Amino acid sequence: MNKSKCFFGVNSWRDCGFQLQGTKGLIVIDKKVRDLHKHRVDKLLGVFSSVKEVIVDEVEKHKTLKYAELITQKALDFNLNRNDWVIGVGGGATLDLAGFFASIYKRGANLCYLPTTIIAQVDSSYGGKTAVNFQGYKNQLGSFYPANIIGIDTSLLSTLNNREVYNGLGEIIKYIMLEPKTFKDADIDITPLVNDESLDFEKIIPFCYQIKIKYVNDDYYDKEGKRIALNLGHTIGHAIEKQSEYPLGHGQAVAIGLHFSVYVAYSKGKLELDKVKYYYKLLKRIIPNVPYKNLTEYVTINLKQDKKVEREKVLFIYPVELGWEKEWIKNESLVHYWTKFAEVNGNVDYF
Ligand SMILES: NC(=O)c1ccc[n+]([C@@H]2O[C@H](COP(=O)([O-])OP(=O)(O)OC[C@H]3O[C@@H](n4cnc5c(N)ncnc54)[C@H](O)[C@@H]3O)[C@@H](O)[C@H]2O)c1
């Protein structure tokens, strides 16, 4: 079960600061965030009685066991103990790395997350999953270790470039596809997604968060309960994110995965064509311009490494009219679906 306390809004860093006041802290921070939000970070440093920063450049590349060892050395030199704090400040990669380190350092230190990307704010900061990559494969080592406190301030998103915004939108669309009725009932306006306008993040991020809470609390350890649904779009997403020929961000890879899951659902008679077209409209602007055929090789190879693969079958999630379903699908059938989908480059008019 989760034990995180989450603060939202422009004062959320200050609220976390009250909890951290006078403590000893090791801050693992993304270099870009350190430079872009210097004033905010300097203010944060001021709340500690003693503080050390580990500034990480190109974090995804350093989300490794080796780098966790390097942080361990710095923490030992700083005499950090398990009652002190580790603070992750940055996107999902930074939080994964800081969380992974905090979870194993002296069997677990206090942990605070201050997420600065959409992905980190709607997804990775909550739910307790930490991870590092291993030999090029994503998230192969990890733990369940929820942050004690989280501060979510959407004003930090103003410095994200378009690519990172699109990445985040991929995860938001995932929630819309999982819970179309919840979004409709709450009257959340998602038309800006279709019109290429900006979403009201201050409203939509806490809303997505509430949805994630529901799924996580039902199945904290991801044992094929409800939490598996959060994998929507990720089976294919992870498979193509691993290739380096066409560098894709996490959310962009997930967007292609979501598009494919819509196709699988339609092929199985689980979605009406109208809905297929609607979801495509939402996804269209964030799907990167890569011919799907060129990704087939990576889909075929990397599907086998998916953590949800057992006896050559993948536990696959697809959207249905009012929510989602899960189904064990043979690897080879998924590859077959993908090949057909890629042949028409996912063009809905051919479905
Ligand atoms: N643990 C989980 O539950 C979970 C869930 C989803 C994703 N993830 C992980 O999260 C990572 C993807 O998340 P991400 O896209 O946030 O990655 P990221 O941390 O690599 O950030 C993406 C880019 O945004 C930059 N950035 C961060 N904050 C910024 C800001 N405010 N302004 C300008 N630039 C900023 C970073 O420097 C980086 O270049 C992957 O490693 C994925 O595996 C984890």
PDBQT file of the ligand as one rigid body, heavy atoms in Angstrom, charges set to zero:
ROOT
HETATM    1  N1  LIG A 401       8.709   4.657 -12.036  1.00  0.00    +0.000 N 
HETATM    2  C1  LIG A 401       7.643   4.781 -12.787  1.00  0.00    +0.000 C 
HETATM    3  O1  LIG A 401       6.520   4.438 -12.399  1.00  0.00    +0.000 OA
HETATM    4  C2  LIG A 401       7.794   5.366 -14.155  1.00  0.00    +0.000 A 
HETATM    5  C3  LIG A 401       6.650   5.671 -14.920  1.00  0.00    +0.000 A 
HETATM    6  C4  LIG A 401       6.815   6.253 -16.180  1.00  0.00    +0.000 A 
HETATM    7  C5  LIG A 401       8.093   6.530 -16.658  1.00  0.00    +0.000 A 
HETATM    8  N2  LIG A 401       9.176   6.205 -15.895  1.00  0.00    +0.000 N 
HETATM    9  C6  LIG A 401      10.538   6.502 -16.393  1.00  0.00    +0.000 C 
HETATM   10  O2  LIG A 401      10.635   7.900 -16.601  1.00  0.00    +0.000 OA
HETATM   11  C7  LIG A 401      11.526   8.174 -17.675  1.00  0.00    +0.000 C 
HETATM   12  C8  LIG A 401      10.814   9.048 -18.670  1.00  0.00    +0.000 C 
HETATM   13  O3  LIG A 401      10.374  10.217 -18.026  1.00  0.00    +0.000 OA
HETATM   14  P1  LIG A 401      10.776  11.688 -18.529  1.00  0.00    +0.000 P 
HETATM   15  O4  LIG A 401      10.323  11.867 -19.919  1.00  0.00    +0.000 OA
HETATM   16  O5  LIG A 401      10.352  12.640 -17.489  1.00  0.00    +0.000 OA
HETATM   17  O6  LIG A 401      12.374  11.554 -18.632  1.00  0.00    +0.000 OA
HETATM   18  P2  LIG A 401      13.610  12.453 -18.257  1.00  0.00    +0.000 P 
HETATM   19  O7  LIG A 401      13.798  12.499 -16.804  1.00  0.00    +0.000 OA
HETATM   20  O8  LIG A 401      14.729  11.898 -19.072  1.00  0.00    +0.000 OA
HETATM   21  O9  LIG A 401      13.256  13.932 -18.753  1.00  0.00    +0.000 OA
HETATM   22  C9  LIG A 401      13.100  14.189 -20.129  1.00  0.00    +0.000 C 
HETATM   23  C10 LIG A 401      13.892  15.451 -20.533  1.00  0.00    +0.000 C 
HETATM   24  O10 LIG A 401      13.295  16.586 -19.928  1.00  0.00    +0.000 OA
HETATM   25  C11 LIG A 401      14.297  17.424 -19.327  1.00  0.00    +0.000 C 
HETATM   26  N3  LIG A 401      13.627  18.170 -18.282  1.00  0.00    +0.000 N 
HETATM   27  C12 LIG A 401      13.179  17.714 -17.073  1.00  0.00    +0.000 A 
HETATM   28  N4  LIG A 401      12.472  18.666 -16.451  1.00  0.00    +0.000 NA
HETATM   29  C13 LIG A 401      12.506  19.767 -17.245  1.00  0.00    +0.000 A 
HETATM   30  C14 LIG A 401      11.943  21.059 -17.161  1.00  0.00    +0.000 A 
HETATM   31  N5  LIG A 401      11.152  21.431 -16.162  1.00  0.00    +0.000 N 
HETATM   32  N6  LIG A 401      12.194  21.939 -18.175  1.00  0.00    +0.000 NA
HETATM   33  C15 LIG A 401      12.946  21.565 -19.248  1.00  0.00    +0.000 A 
HETATM   34  N7  LIG A 401      13.463  20.340 -19.403  1.00  0.00    +0.000 NA
HETATM   35  C16 LIG A 401      13.241  19.450 -18.410  1.00  0.00    +0.000 A 
HETATM   36  C17 LIG A 401      15.362  16.431 -18.915  1.00  0.00    +0.000 C 
HETATM   37  O11 LIG A 401      16.618  17.055 -18.781  1.00  0.00    +0.000 OA
HETATM   38  C18 LIG A 401      15.337  15.453 -20.077  1.00  0.00    +0.000 C 
HETATM   39  O12 LIG A 401      16.117  15.964 -21.143  1.00  0.00    +0.000 OA
HETATM   40  C19 LIG A 401      11.956   6.839 -18.223  1.00  0.00    +0.000 C 
HETATM   41  O13 LIG A 401      13.199   6.498 -17.675  1.00  0.00    +0.000 OA
HETATM   42  C20 LIG A 401      10.866   5.879 -17.727  1.00  0.00    +0.000 C 
HETATM   43  O14 LIG A 401      11.342   4.556 -17.606  1.00  0.00    +0.000 OA
HETATM   44  C21 LIG A 401       9.048   5.657 -14.662  1.00  0.00    +0.000 A 
ENDROOT
TORSDOF 0
